[in-house]
Amino acid sequence: MPDLFEQIEINEKIFSANNYDAYGDENYKIIEGTIPVMLSAPHAANHFRNGQKKWADLYTGGIALYLQQITGCHLIYNACFTEKDPNFDAPKSNNYQIKLKNYIKKMEQNGQPICVLLDLHGSATTREYAVELGTAPNPSLTEIEKNADLTSLHGHKFVEDIVINSFKEHFYELNTVKKSVWKNKIFSAGGTNTVTKNISDSTKTDCLQLEINGEYRNPCNKEQFSALIASLIKIVEKLAAIDWKKIK
């Protein structure tokens, strides 16, 4: 396999084709994995929200595909332009979430449960954080309560700890002011129709939304990009190594 930069650029071309409308007649695709962790990239290609075209979250698709290739995790992604927003439209009319939920239930019935779902998103380079975690807290909670919330993780704080510690470890020595890992401040995944909220509500799978700053998703920023990929690989591998049968 080419190095990570070359491979992710190859992967990203699947989504960047046709100015990120991509091509094909299958909007959402799933790649079956071999470990109990799944990634989701619902905004890898352009989509519609409230009747307006919304641009793709650049490199979330290419990165997610790379992580699947390296770790063997399960993956669902938005493969080409759709007039729906997988992270916004109501679950009953949201084919991305319907397909994802059915897949998770099928894997559980087959004795291969998916224990953690990481939903990858991109945020602007102007944001002050490196990554923000979202656990779908109740909007009525105070800021302190939101920061302690573990709703979408079914109370499993160790999942949050693995994610935060892995990011901090890899971001600590970077030459950038944006090293912070936030939680539930701006993008909490608390909206009624988010992937994180609805999949965690309707399945036993722990779900976590990750909003990744554009500075870290840009391959031209080699240090930040490499640190992001290394931390995500470590997160997936650590989550996969847990003895989930003793927990769930």
CYANA upper distance limits for C-alpha pairs under 8 A (distance plus 0.5 A):
  1 MET  CA      7 GLN  CA      7.73
  2 PRO  CA      6 GLU  CA      6.23
  2 PRO  CA      7 GLN  CA      5.99
  3 ASP  CA      7 GLN  CA      6.55
  4 LEU  CA      8 ILE  CA      6.43
  4 LEU  CA     66 TYR  CA      8.22
  5 PHE  CA      9 GLU  CA      6.68
  5 PHE  CA    219 PRO  CA      7.31
  6 GLU  CA     10 ILE  CA      6.72
  7 GLN  CA     11 ASN  CA      6.64
  7 GLN  CA     66 TYR  CA      7.55
  8 ILE  CA     12 GLU  CA      6.43
  8 ILE  CA     59 TYR  CA      8.41
  8 ILE  CA     62 GLY  CA      5.55
  8 ILE  CA     63 ILE  CA      6.49
  8 ILE  CA     65 LEU  CA      8.25
  8 ILE  CA     66 TYR  CA      6.57
  9 GLU  CA     13 LYS  CA      6.88
  9 GLU  CA     62 GLY  CA      7.33
 10 ILE  CA     14 ILE  CA      7.99
 10 ILE  CA     62 GLY  CA      8.16
 11 ASN  CA     15 PHE  CA      8.23
 11 ASN  CA     61 GLY  CA      7.96
 11 ASN  CA     62 GLY  CA      5.11
 11 ASN  CA     63 ILE  CA      8.23
 11 ASN  CA     65 LEU  CA      7.10
 11 ASN  CA     66 TYR  CA      7.74
 12 GLU  CA     16 SER  CA      6.58
 12 GLU  CA     59 TYR  CA      6.61
 12 GLU  CA     61 GLY  CA      6.82
 12 GLU  CA     62 GLY  CA      4.70
 12 GLU  CA     63 ILE  CA      8.29
 13 LYS  CA     17 ALA  CA      6.30
 13 LYS  CA     62 GLY  CA      8.37
 14 ILE  CA     22 ALA  CA      7.02
 14 ILE  CA     79 ALA  CA      8.34
 15 PHE  CA     20 TYR  CA      5.84
 15 PHE  CA     21 ASP  CA      7.55
 15 PHE  CA     22 ALA  CA      5.57
 15 PHE  CA     44 ALA  CA      7.00
 15 PHE  CA     45 ALA  CA      6.09
 15 PHE  CA     61 GLY  CA      7.46
 15 PHE  CA     62 GLY  CA      8.26
 15 PHE  CA     79 ALA  CA      7.18
 15 PHE  CA     80 CYS  CA      7.25
 16 SER  CA     20 TYR  CA      4.55
 16 SER  CA     21 ASP  CA      7.60
 16 SER  CA     22 ALA  CA      6.56
 16 SER  CA     45 ALA  CA      7.91
 17 ALA  CA     21 ASP  CA      7.15
 17 ALA  CA     22 ALA  CA      5.05
 17 ALA  CA     23 TYR  CA      7.52
 18 ASN  CA     22 ALA  CA      5.60
 18 ASN  CA     23 TYR  CA      7.65
 20 TYR  CA     45 ALA  CA      5.82
 20 TYR  CA     46 ASN  CA      6.24
 20 TYR  CA     55 TRP  CA      8.15
 20 TYR  CA     56 ALA  CA      7.14
 20 TYR  CA     80 CYS  CA      8.04
 20 TYR  CA     81 PHE  CA      8.01
 21 ASP  CA     45 ALA  CA      6.37
 21 ASP  CA     46 ASN  CA      5.85
 21 ASP  CA     80 CYS  CA      5.97
 21 ASP  CA     81 PHE  CA      5.07
 22 ALA  CA     45 ALA  CA      7.31
 22 ALA  CA     79 ALA  CA      7.64
 22 ALA  CA     80 CYS  CA      5.28
 22 ALA  CA     81 PHE  CA      6.96
 23 TYR  CA     79 ALA  CA      8.35
 23 TYR  CA     80 CYS  CA      6.25
 23 TYR  CA     81 PHE  CA      8.28
 24 GLY  CA     79 ALA  CA      8.22
 24 GLY  CA     80 CYS  CA      7.03
 25 ASP  CA     80 CYS  CA      8.38
 26 GLU  CA     79 ALA  CA      7.41
 26 GLU  CA     80 CYS  CA      7.83
 27 ASN  CA     78 ASN  CA      6.31
 27 ASN  CA     79 ALA  CA      5.62
 27 ASN  CA     80 CYS  CA      5.73
 27 ASN  CA     81 PHE  CA      7.31
 27 ASN  CA     82 THR  CA      6.85
 28 TYR  CA     76 ILE  CA      7.46
 28 TYR  CA     77 TYR  CA      6.17
 28 TYR  CA     78 ASN  CA      5.21
 28 TYR  CA     79 ALA  CA      5.84
 28 TYR  CA     80 CYS  CA      8.06
 28 TYR  CA     96 TYR  CA      6.75
 29 LYS  CA     76 ILE  CA      6.09
 29 LYS  CA     77 TYR  CA      6.10
 29 LYS  CA     78 ASN  CA      7.20
 29 LYS  CA     79 ALA  CA      6.80
 30 ILE  CA     74 HIS  CA      7.96
 30 ILE  CA     75 LEU  CA      6.01
 30 ILE  CA     76 ILE  CA      4.84
 30 ILE  CA     77 TYR  CA      7.19
 31 ILE  CA     74 HIS  CA      6.25
 31 ILE  CA     75 LEU  CA      5.62
 31 ILE  CA     76 ILE  CA      7.00
 32 GLU  CA     73 CYS  CA      7.97
 32 GLU  CA     74 HIS  CA      5.41
 32 GLU  CA     75 LEU  CA      7.20
 33 GLY  CA     38 MET  CA      8.25
 33 GLY  CA     68 GLN  CA      8.06
 33 GLY  CA     72 GLY  CA      5.61
 33 GLY  CA     73 CYS  CA      5.03
 33 GLY  CA     74 HIS  CA      4.48
 33 GLY  CA     75 LEU  CA      7.76
 34 THR  CA     72 GLY  CA      6.07
 34 THR  CA     73 CYS  CA      6.55
 34 THR  CA     74 HIS  CA      7.59
 35 ILE  CA     72 GLY  CA      6.90
 35 ILE  CA     73 CYS  CA      5.91
 35 ILE  CA     74 HIS  CA      7.77
 35 ILE  CA    114 ILE  CA      8.29
 35 ILE  CA    240 ALA  CA      6.42
 36 PRO  CA     73 CYS  CA      7.60
 36 PRO  CA     74 HIS  CA      8.27
 36 PRO  CA    112 GLN  CA      7.63
 36 PRO  CA    113 PRO  CA      6.69
 36 PRO  CA    114 ILE  CA      4.92
 36 PRO  CA    115 CYS  CA      5.83
 36 PRO  CA    116 VAL  CA      7.29
 36 PRO  CA    240 ALA  CA      6.28
 37 VAL  CA     73 CYS  CA      5.95
 37 VAL  CA     74 HIS  CA      6.77
 37 VAL  CA    114 ILE  CA      6.14
 37 VAL  CA    115 CYS  CA      6.50
 37 VAL  CA    116 VAL  CA      5.48
 37 VAL  CA    117 LEU  CA      6.53
 37 VAL  CA    118 LEU  CA      8.39
 37 VAL  CA    236 VAL  CA      7.17
 37 VAL  CA    239 LEU  CA      7.53
 37 VAL  CA    240 ALA  CA      6.61
 38 MET  CA     73 CYS  CA      5.96
 38 MET  CA     74 HIS  CA      4.81
 38 MET  CA     75 LEU  CA      5.90
 38 MET  CA     76 ILE  CA      8.27
 38 MET  CA    114 ILE  CA      7.17
 38 MET  CA    116 VAL  CA      6.76
 38 MET  CA    117 LEU  CA      5.26
 38 MET  CA    118 LEU  CA      6.88
 39 LEU  CA     64 ALA  CA      7.19
 39 LEU  CA     68 GLN  CA      8.46
 39 LEU  CA     73 CYS  CA      7.64
 39 LEU  CA     74 HIS  CA      6.70
 39 LEU  CA     75 LEU  CA      5.26
 39 LEU  CA     76 ILE  CA      6.92
 39 LEU  CA    117 LEU  CA      6.15
 39 LEU  CA    118 LEU  CA      5.41
 39 LEU  CA    119 ASP  CA      6.40
 39 LEU  CA    120 LEU  CA      7.70
 40 SER  CA     64 ALA  CA      7.95
 40 SER  CA     75 LEU  CA      6.32
 40 SER  CA     76 ILE  CA      5.43
 40 SER  CA     77 TYR  CA      6.20
 40 SER  CA    117 LEU  CA      7.62
 40 SER  CA    118 LEU  CA      6.66
 40 SER  CA    119 ASP  CA      5.07
 40 SER  CA    120 LEU  CA      6.42
 41 ALA  CA     60 THR  CA      6.61
 41 ALA  CA     61 GLY  CA      6.31
 41 ALA  CA     64 ALA  CA      7.20
 41 ALA  CA     75 LEU  CA      8.47
 41 ALA  CA     76 ILE  CA      6.92
 41 ALA  CA     77 TYR  CA      5.06
 41 ALA  CA     78 ASN  CA      6.87
 41 ALA  CA    119 ASP  CA      6.70
 41 ALA  CA    120 LEU  CA      5.74
 41 ALA  CA    121 HIS  CA      7.33
 42 PRO  CA     76 ILE  CA      8.14
 42 PRO  CA     77 TYR  CA      5.81
 42 PRO  CA     78 ASN  CA      5.48
 42 PRO  CA     85 ASP  CA      8.32
 42 PRO  CA     86 PRO  CA      6.22
 42 PRO  CA     87 ASN  CA      7.25
 42 PRO  CA     96 TYR  CA      8.27
 42 PRO  CA    119 ASP  CA      8.21
 42 PRO  CA    120 LEU  CA      8.03
 42 PRO  CA    121 HIS  CA      8.18
 43 HIS  CA     47 HIS  CA      7.70
 43 HIS  CA     56 ALA  CA      5.74
 43 HIS  CA     57 ASP  CA      5.99
 43 HIS  CA     60 THR  CA      7.94
 43 HIS  CA     61 GLY  CA      8.23
 43 HIS  CA     77 TYR  CA      8.16
 43 HIS  CA     78 ASN  CA      6.60
 43 HIS  CA     85 ASP  CA      8.33
 43 HIS  CA     86 PRO  CA      8.08
 43 HIS  CA    121 HIS  CA      7.35
 44 ALA  CA     56 ALA  CA      5.84
 44 ALA  CA     57 ASP  CA      6.18
 44 ALA  CA     58 LEU  CA      7.17
 44 ALA  CA     59 TYR  CA      7.57
 44 ALA  CA     60 THR  CA      6.09
 44 ALA  CA     61 GLY  CA      5.04
 44 ALA  CA     62 GLY  CA      8.45
 44 ALA  CA     77 TYR  CA      7.18
 44 ALA  CA     78 ASN  CA      6.01
 44 ALA  CA     79 ALA  CA      7.46
 44 ALA  CA     80 CYS  CA      8.48
 45 ALA  CA     55 TRP  CA      7.70
 45 ALA  CA     56 ALA  CA      5.12
 45 ALA  CA     57 ASP  CA      7.77
 45 ALA  CA     61 GLY  CA      8.23
 45 ALA  CA     78 ASN  CA      6.45
 45 ALA  CA     79 ALA  CA      6.80
 45 ALA  CA     80 CYS  CA      5.85
 45 ALA  CA     81 PHE  CA      6.27
 46 ASN  CA     53 LYS  CA      7.62
 46 ASN  CA     54 LYS  CA      6.41
 46 ASN  CA     55 TRP  CA      5.25
 46 ASN  CA     56 ALA  CA      5.00
 46 ASN  CA     80 CYS  CA      7.45
 46 ASN  CA     81 PHE  CA      5.45
 46 ASN  CA     82 THR  CA      7.45
 47 HIS  CA     53 LYS  CA      6.37
 47 HIS  CA     54 LYS  CA      5.88
 47 HIS  CA     55 TRP  CA      7.15
 47 HIS  CA     56 ALA  CA      7.64
 47 HIS  CA     81 PHE  CA      5.83
 47 HIS  CA     82 THR  CA      5.38
 47 HIS  CA     83 GLU  CA      6.09
 47 HIS  CA     84 LYS  CA      6.56
 47 HIS  CA     85 ASP  CA      6.32
 48 PHE  CA     52 GLN  CA      5.89
 48 PHE  CA     53 LYS  CA      5.00
 48 PHE  CA     54 LYS  CA      5.96
 48 PHE  CA     82 THR  CA      7.09
 48 PHE  CA     83 GLU  CA      5.19
 48 PHE  CA     84 LYS  CA      5.75
 48 PHE  CA     85 ASP  CA      6.16
 49 ARG  CA     53 LYS  CA      6.92
 49 ARG  CA     54 LYS  CA      6.88
 49 ARG  CA     83 GLU  CA      8.14
 49 ARG  CA     84 LYS  CA      7.13
 49 ARG  CA     85 ASP  CA      6.17
 49 ARG  CA     88 PHE  CA      7.82
 49 ARG  CA     89 ASP  CA      8.43
 57 ASP  CA    121 HIS  CA      6.80
 57 ASP  CA    122 GLY  CA      5.41
 57 ASP  CA    123 SER  CA      7.99
 58 LEU  CA    122 GLY  CA      7.44
 58 LEU  CA    214 GLY  CA      8.48
 58 LEU  CA    217 ARG  CA      7.75
 59 TYR  CA     63 ILE  CA      6.29
 59 TYR  CA    217 ARG  CA      6.65
 59 TYR  CA    218 ASN  CA      8.13
 60 THR  CA     64 ALA  CA      6.46
 60 THR  CA    120 LEU  CA      6.88
 60 THR  CA    121 HIS  CA      6.95
 60 THR  CA    122 GLY  CA      7.34
 60 THR  CA    217 ARG  CA      8.07
 61 GLY  CA     65 LEU  CA      6.65
 61 GLY  CA     77 TYR  CA      7.41
 61 GLY  CA     78 ASN  CA      8.41
 62 GLY  CA     66 TYR  CA      6.74
 63 ILE  CA     67 LEU  CA      6.72
 63 ILE  CA    229 ILE  CA      8.07
 64 ALA  CA     68 GLN  CA      6.78
 64 ALA  CA     75 LEU  CA      7.89
 64 ALA  CA    120 LEU  CA      8.31
 65 LEU  CA     69 GLN  CA      6.72
 65 LEU  CA     75 LEU  CA      8.05
 66 TYR  CA     70 ILE  CA      6.67
 67 LEU  CA     71 THR  CA      6.31
 67 LEU  CA     72 GLY  CA      8.11
 67 LEU  CA     73 CYS  CA      7.90
 67 LEU  CA    229 ILE  CA      8.45
 67 LEU  CA    232 LEU  CA      8.19
 67 LEU  CA    233 ILE  CA      7.00
 68 GLN  CA     72 GLY  CA      5.52
 68 GLN  CA     73 CYS  CA      5.54
 68 GLN  CA     74 HIS  CA      7.13
 68 GLN  CA     75 LEU  CA      7.13
 69 GLN  CA     73 CYS  CA      8.41
 70 ILE  CA    233 ILE  CA      8.35
 71 THR  CA    233 ILE  CA      7.55
 71 THR  CA    236 VAL  CA      7.79
 71 THR  CA    237 GLU  CA      7.43
 73 CYS  CA    236 VAL  CA      8.20
 76 ILE  CA    100 LEU  CA      7.68
 78 ASN  CA     96 TYR  CA      8.38
 84 LYS  CA     89 ASP  CA      7.14
 84 LYS  CA     94 ASN  CA      7.71
 85 ASP  CA     89 ASP  CA      6.14
 85 ASP  CA     94 ASN  CA      8.28
 86 PRO  CA     94 ASN  CA      6.72
 86 PRO  CA     95 ASN  CA      8.06
 86 PRO  CA     96 TYR  CA      6.03
 86 PRO  CA     97 GLN  CA      7.12
 86 PRO  CA    194 THR  CA      8.23
 86 PRO  CA    195 VAL  CA      7.72
 87 ASN  CA    193 ASN  CA      6.85
 87 ASN  CA    194 THR  CA      5.08
 87 ASN  CA    195 VAL  CA      5.88
 88 PHE  CA    191 GLY  CA      8.33
 88 PHE  CA    192 THR  CA      8.45
 88 PHE  CA    193 ASN  CA      5.67
 88 PHE  CA    194 THR  CA      6.20
 89 ASP  CA     93 SER  CA      7.55
 89 ASP  CA     94 ASN  CA      6.37
 89 ASP  CA    193 ASN  CA      6.50
 90 ALA  CA     94 ASN  CA      6.36
 90 ALA  CA    192 THR  CA      8.45
 90 ALA  CA    193 ASN  CA      5.93
 91 PRO  CA     95 ASN  CA      8.15
 91 PRO  CA     97 GLN  CA      6.60
 91 PRO  CA     98 ILE  CA      7.31
 91 PRO  CA    193 ASN  CA      6.80
 91 PRO  CA    198 ASN  CA      7.92
 92 LYS  CA     98 ILE  CA      7.72
 94 ASN  CA     98 ILE  CA      6.69
 95 ASN  CA     99 LYS  CA      6.35
 96 TYR  CA    100 LEU  CA      6.60
 97 GLN  CA    101 LYS  CA      6.42
 97 GLN  CA    195 VAL  CA      7.11
 97 GLN  CA    199 ILE  CA      8.03
 98 ILE  CA    102 ASN  CA      6.63
 99 LYS  CA    103 TYR  CA      6.62
100 LEU  CA    104 ILE  CA      6.74
101 LYS  CA    105 LYS  CA      6.74
101 LYS  CA    199 ILE  CA      6.98
101 LYS  CA    202 SER  CA      8.26
101 LYS  CA    203 THR  CA      7.95
102 ASN  CA    106 LYS  CA      6.55
103 TYR  CA    107 MET  CA      6.68
104 ILE  CA    108 GLU  CA      6.77
104 ILE  CA    113 PRO  CA      7.53
104 ILE  CA    114 ILE  CA      6.79
104 ILE  CA    203 THR  CA      8.19
105 LYS  CA    109 GLN  CA      6.70
105 LYS  CA    113 PRO  CA      8.37
105 LYS  CA    203 THR  CA      7.97
106 LYS  CA    110 ASN  CA      6.74
107 MET  CA    111 GLY  CA      6.93
107 MET  CA    112 GLN  CA      5.59
107 MET  CA    113 PRO  CA      5.82
107 MET  CA    114 ILE  CA      7.42
108 GLU  CA    112 GLN  CA      5.79
108 GLU  CA    113 PRO  CA      4.61
108 GLU  CA    114 ILE  CA      7.49
109 GLN  CA    113 PRO  CA      8.16
114 ILE  CA    205 THR  CA      6.72
115 CYS  CA    204 LYS  CA      7.82
115 CYS  CA    205 THR  CA      5.32
115 CYS  CA    206 ASP  CA      6.51
115 CYS  CA    244 TRP  CA      7.78
116 VAL  CA    205 THR  CA      5.91
116 VAL  CA    206 ASP  CA      5.14
116 VAL  CA    207 CYS  CA      6.26
116 VAL  CA    208 LEU  CA      8.40
116 VAL  CA    239 LEU  CA      8.07
117 LEU  CA    205 THR  CA      7.19
117 LEU  CA    206 ASP  CA      6.63
117 LEU  CA    207 CYS  CA      5.19
117 LEU  CA    208 LEU  CA      6.88
118 LEU  CA    207 CYS  CA      6.47
118 LEU  CA    208 LEU  CA      5.59
118 LEU  CA    209 GLN  CA      6.50
118 LEU  CA    210 LEU  CA      7.46
119 ASP  CA    195 VAL  CA      7.84
119 ASP  CA    196 THR  CA      7.41
119 ASP  CA    207 CYS  CA      7.91
119 ASP  CA    208 LEU  CA      6.61
119 ASP  CA    209 GLN  CA      5.19
119 ASP  CA    210 LEU  CA      6.48
120 LEU  CA    209 GLN  CA      6.77
120 LEU  CA    210 LEU  CA      5.62
120 LEU  CA    211 GLU  CA      6.95
120 LEU  CA    212 ILE  CA      7.96
121 HIS  CA    209 GLN  CA      7.92
121 HIS  CA    210 LEU  CA      6.43
121 HIS  CA    211 GLU  CA      5.26
121 HIS  CA    212 ILE  CA      6.56
122 GLY  CA    211 GLU  CA      5.76
122 GLY  CA    212 ILE  CA      5.27
122 GLY  CA    213 ASN  CA      6.52
122 GLY  CA    214 GLY  CA      6.85
122 GLY  CA    217 ARG  CA      8.28
123 SER  CA    127 ARG  CA      7.66
123 SER  CA    211 GLU  CA      6.38
123 SER  CA    212 ILE  CA      6.18
123 SER  CA    213 ASN  CA      5.40
123 SER  CA    214 GLY  CA      6.36
124 ALA  CA    213 ASN  CA      6.26
124 ALA  CA    214 GLY  CA      5.81
124 ALA  CA    215 GLU  CA      8.49
125 THR  CA    213 ASN  CA      5.98
125 THR  CA    214 GLY  CA      5.12
125 THR  CA    215 GLU  CA      5.82
127 ARG  CA    213 ASN  CA      7.22
128 GLU  CA    178 LYS  CA      6.47
128 GLU  CA    180 SER  CA      8.11
129 TYR  CA    178 LYS  CA      5.88
129 TYR  CA    179 LYS  CA      6.77
129 TYR  CA    180 SER  CA      5.33
129 TYR  CA    181 VAL  CA      6.51
129 TYR  CA    182 TRP  CA      6.92
129 TYR  CA    213 ASN  CA      7.38
130 ALA  CA    178 LYS  CA      5.86
130 ALA  CA    179 LYS  CA      5.66
130 ALA  CA    180 SER  CA      5.91
130 ALA  CA    181 VAL  CA      6.39
130 ALA  CA    182 TRP  CA      8.43
130 ALA  CA    212 ILE  CA      6.77
130 ALA  CA    213 ASN  CA      5.76
130 ALA  CA    215 GLU  CA      8.38
130 ALA  CA    216 TYR  CA      7.59
131 VAL  CA    180 SER  CA      7.48
131 VAL  CA    181 VAL  CA      5.57
131 VAL  CA    182 TRP  CA      6.85
131 VAL  CA    210 LEU  CA      7.01
131 VAL  CA    211 GLU  CA      5.95
131 VAL  CA    212 ILE  CA      5.13
131 VAL  CA    213 ASN  CA      6.49
132 GLU  CA    181 VAL  CA      6.13
132 GLU  CA    182 TRP  CA      4.93
132 GLU  CA    183 LYS  CA      5.71
132 GLU  CA    184 ASN  CA      7.64
132 GLU  CA    185 LYS  CA      8.37
132 GLU  CA    187 PHE  CA      7.53
132 GLU  CA    209 GLN  CA      8.50
132 GLU  CA    210 LEU  CA      6.27
132 GLU  CA    211 GLU  CA      5.53
132 GLU  CA    212 ILE  CA      7.23
133 LEU  CA    181 VAL  CA      7.98
133 LEU  CA    182 TRP  CA      6.64
133 LEU  CA    183 LYS  CA      5.02
133 LEU  CA    184 ASN  CA      6.75
133 LEU  CA    187 PHE  CA      8.08
133 LEU  CA    188 SER  CA      7.35
133 LEU  CA    208 LEU  CA      7.23
133 LEU  CA    209 GLN  CA      6.13
133 LEU  CA    210 LEU  CA      5.46
133 LEU  CA    211 GLU  CA      7.05
134 GLY  CA    183 LYS  CA      6.42
134 GLY  CA    184 ASN  CA      5.62
134 GLY  CA    187 PHE  CA      6.65
134 GLY  CA    188 SER  CA      4.42
134 GLY  CA    189 ALA  CA      5.51
134 GLY  CA    190 GLY  CA      7.99
134 GLY  CA    196 THR  CA      8.48
134 GLY  CA    208 LEU  CA      6.44
134 GLY  CA    209 GLN  CA      5.26
134 GLY  CA    210 LEU  CA      6.99
134 GLY  CA    211 GLU  CA      8.44
135 THR  CA    149 ASP  CA      7.24
135 THR  CA    150 LEU  CA      6.45
135 THR  CA    151 THR  CA      6.41
135 THR  CA    152 SER  CA      5.46
135 THR  CA    153 LEU  CA      7.39
135 THR  CA    183 LYS  CA      8.46
135 THR  CA    184 ASN  CA      7.38
135 THR  CA    188 SER  CA      6.46
135 THR  CA    189 ALA  CA      6.60
135 THR  CA    190 GLY  CA      7.64
135 THR  CA    196 THR  CA      7.68
135 THR  CA    197 LYS  CA      8.04
135 THR  CA    207 CYS  CA      7.85
135 THR  CA    208 LEU  CA      6.21
135 THR  CA    209 GLN  CA      7.18
136 ALA  CA    151 THR  CA      6.85
136 ALA  CA    152 SER  CA      6.42
136 ALA  CA    184 ASN  CA      8.36
136 ALA  CA    188 SER  CA      6.03
136 ALA  CA    189 ALA  CA      5.04
136 ALA  CA    190 GLY  CA      4.28
136 ALA  CA    191 GLY  CA      7.71
136 ALA  CA    196 THR  CA      7.23
136 ALA  CA    197 LYS  CA      5.89
137 PRO  CA    141 LEU  CA      7.81
137 PRO  CA    146 LYS  CA      6.52
137 PRO  CA    149 ASP  CA      6.57
137 PRO  CA    150 LEU  CA      8.06
137 PRO  CA    151 THR  CA      6.63
137 PRO  CA    152 SER  CA      8.33
137 PRO  CA    184 ASN  CA      8.10
137 PRO  CA    188 SER  CA      7.36
137 PRO  CA    189 ALA  CA      8.09
137 PRO  CA    190 GLY  CA      5.93
138 ASN  CA    146 LYS  CA      8.28
138 ASN  CA    190 GLY  CA      7.03
139 PRO  CA    190 GLY  CA      7.20
141 LEU  CA    145 GLU  CA      6.14
141 LEU  CA    146 LYS  CA      6.41
142 THR  CA    146 LYS  CA      6.62
143 GLU  CA    147 ASN  CA      6.74
143 GLU  CA    185 LYS  CA      8.09
144 ILE  CA    148 ALA  CA      7.09
145 GLU  CA    149 ASP  CA      6.63
146 LYS  CA    183 LYS  CA      8.48
146 LYS  CA    184 ASN  CA      6.57
146 LYS  CA    185 LYS  CA      8.46
147 ASN  CA    183 LYS  CA      6.57
147 ASN  CA    184 ASN  CA      6.71
147 ASN  CA    185 LYS  CA      8.43
150 LEU  CA    154 HIS  CA      6.74
150 LEU  CA    155 GLY  CA      5.47
150 LEU  CA    156 HIS  CA      7.35
150 LEU  CA    157 LYS  CA      7.29
151 THR  CA    155 GLY  CA      6.72
152 SER  CA    196 THR  CA      7.11
152 SER  CA    197 LYS  CA      6.73
152 SER  CA    200 SER  CA      5.76
152 SER  CA    201 ASP  CA      7.85
152 SER  CA    206 ASP  CA      6.41
152 SER  CA    207 CYS  CA      5.77
152 SER  CA    208 LEU  CA      7.08
153 LEU  CA    157 LYS  CA      7.90
153 LEU  CA    159 VAL  CA      7.89
153 LEU  CA    160 GLU  CA      8.50
153 LEU  CA    200 SER  CA      7.87
153 LEU  CA    205 THR  CA      8.27
153 LEU  CA    206 ASP  CA      4.84
153 LEU  CA    207 CYS  CA      6.11
153 LEU  CA    208 LEU  CA      7.42
154 HIS  CA    200 SER  CA      8.27
154 HIS  CA    204 LYS  CA      8.50
154 HIS  CA    206 ASP  CA      6.66
156 HIS  CA    160 GLU  CA      7.91
156 HIS  CA    206 ASP  CA      8.45
157 LYS  CA    161 ASP  CA      6.72
158 PHE  CA    162 ILE  CA      6.62
159 VAL  CA    163 VAL  CA      6.89
159 VAL  CA    239 LEU  CA      7.76
160 GLU  CA    164 ILE  CA      6.60
161 ASP  CA    165 ASN  CA      6.30
162 ILE  CA    166 SER  CA      6.47
162 ILE  CA    235 ILE  CA      6.93
162 ILE  CA    238 LYS  CA      7.90
162 ILE  CA    239 LEU  CA      8.20
163 VAL  CA    167 PHE  CA      6.84
163 VAL  CA    235 ILE  CA      6.28
164 ILE  CA    168 LYS  CA      6.64
164 ILE  CA    181 VAL  CA      7.19
165 ASN  CA    169 GLU  CA      6.47
166 SER  CA    170 HIS  CA      6.97
166 SER  CA    231 SER  CA      5.93
166 SER  CA    232 LEU  CA      8.30
166 SER  CA    234 LYS  CA      7.32
166 SER  CA    235 ILE  CA      6.90
167 PHE  CA    171 PHE  CA      6.48
167 PHE  CA    181 VAL  CA      7.86
167 PHE  CA    228 LEU  CA      7.83
167 PHE  CA    231 SER  CA      5.93
167 PHE  CA    232 LEU  CA      8.26
168 LYS  CA    172 TYR  CA      6.12
168 LYS  CA    179 LYS  CA      7.85
168 LYS  CA    180 SER  CA      8.11
168 LYS  CA    181 VAL  CA      7.69
169 GLU  CA    231 SER  CA      8.44
170 HIS  CA    174 LEU  CA      8.40
170 HIS  CA    227 ALA  CA      5.88
170 HIS  CA    228 LEU  CA      7.91
170 HIS  CA    230 ALA  CA      7.87
170 HIS  CA    231 SER  CA      6.63
171 PHE  CA    179 LYS  CA      6.15
171 PHE  CA    224 GLN  CA      7.97
171 PHE  CA    227 ALA  CA      6.86
171 PHE  CA    228 LEU  CA      8.34
172 TYR  CA    179 LYS  CA      7.14
174 LEU  CA    179 LYS  CA      8.13
174 LEU  CA    223 GLU  CA      7.40
174 LEU  CA    224 GLN  CA      7.42
183 LYS  CA    188 SER  CA      7.52
184 ASN  CA    188 SER  CA      4.55
184 ASN  CA    189 ALA  CA      8.24
187 PHE  CA    211 GLU  CA      7.67
188 SER  CA    209 GLN  CA      8.14
189 ALA  CA    194 THR  CA      6.41
189 ALA  CA    195 VAL  CA      8.36
189 ALA  CA    196 THR  CA      6.73
189 ALA  CA    197 LYS  CA      7.04
189 ALA  CA    209 GLN  CA      6.87
190 GLY  CA    194 THR  CA      7.57
190 GLY  CA    197 LYS  CA      7.06
191 GLY  CA    197 LYS  CA      8.04
192 THR  CA    197 LYS  CA      7.73
192 THR  CA    198 ASN  CA      8.32
193 ASN  CA    197 LYS  CA      7.46
193 ASN  CA    198 ASN  CA      6.96
194 THR  CA    198 ASN  CA      6.67
195 VAL  CA    199 ILE  CA      6.30
196 THR  CA    200 SER  CA      6.51
196 THR  CA    207 CYS  CA      5.79
196 THR  CA    208 LEU  CA      6.45
196 THR  CA    209 GLN  CA      6.54
197 LYS  CA    201 ASP  CA      6.53
197 LYS  CA    207 CYS  CA      8.15
198 ASN  CA    202 SER  CA      6.54
199 ILE  CA    203 THR  CA      6.30
199 ILE  CA    205 THR  CA      7.75
199 ILE  CA    207 CYS  CA      7.66
200 SER  CA    204 LYS  CA      6.98
200 SER  CA    205 THR  CA      6.25
200 SER  CA    206 ASP  CA      6.45
200 SER  CA    207 CYS  CA      6.16
212 ILE  CA    216 TYR  CA      7.38
212 ILE  CA    217 ARG  CA      7.59
213 ASN  CA    217 ARG  CA      7.20
214 GLY  CA    218 ASN  CA      6.69
215 GLU  CA    221 ASN  CA      7.42
215 GLU  CA    224 GLN  CA      7.67
215 GLU  CA    225 PHE  CA      8.40
216 TYR  CA    221 ASN  CA      7.48
216 TYR  CA    224 GLN  CA      5.48
216 TYR  CA    225 PHE  CA      5.41
216 TYR  CA    228 LEU  CA      6.90
217 ARG  CA    224 GLN  CA      8.39
217 ARG  CA    225 PHE  CA      6.36
217 ARG  CA    228 LEU  CA      8.32
218 ASN  CA    222 LYS  CA      8.32
218 ASN  CA    225 PHE  CA      6.84
219 PRO  CA    225 PHE  CA      6.11
220 CYS  CA    225 PHE  CA      8.35
221 ASN  CA    225 PHE  CA      6.41
222 LYS  CA    226 SER  CA      6.32
223 GLU  CA    227 ALA  CA      6.60
224 GLN  CA    228 LEU  CA      6.60
225 PHE  CA    229 ILE  CA      6.85
226 SER  CA    230 ALA  CA      6.57
227 ALA  CA    231 SER  CA      6.54
228 LEU  CA    232 LEU  CA      6.67
229 ILE  CA    233 ILE  CA      6.64
230 ALA  CA    234 LYS  CA      6.72
231 SER  CA    235 ILE  CA      6.60
232 LEU  CA    236 VAL  CA      6.71
233 ILE  CA    237 GLU  CA      6.62
234 LYS  CA    238 LYS  CA      6.47
235 ILE  CA    239 LEU  CA      6.61
236 VAL  CA    240 ALA  CA      6.57
237 GLU  CA    241 ALA  CA      6.71
238 LYS  CA    242 ILE  CA      7.30
243 ASP  CA    247 ILE  CA      7.76
244 TRP  CA    248 LYS  CA      6.47
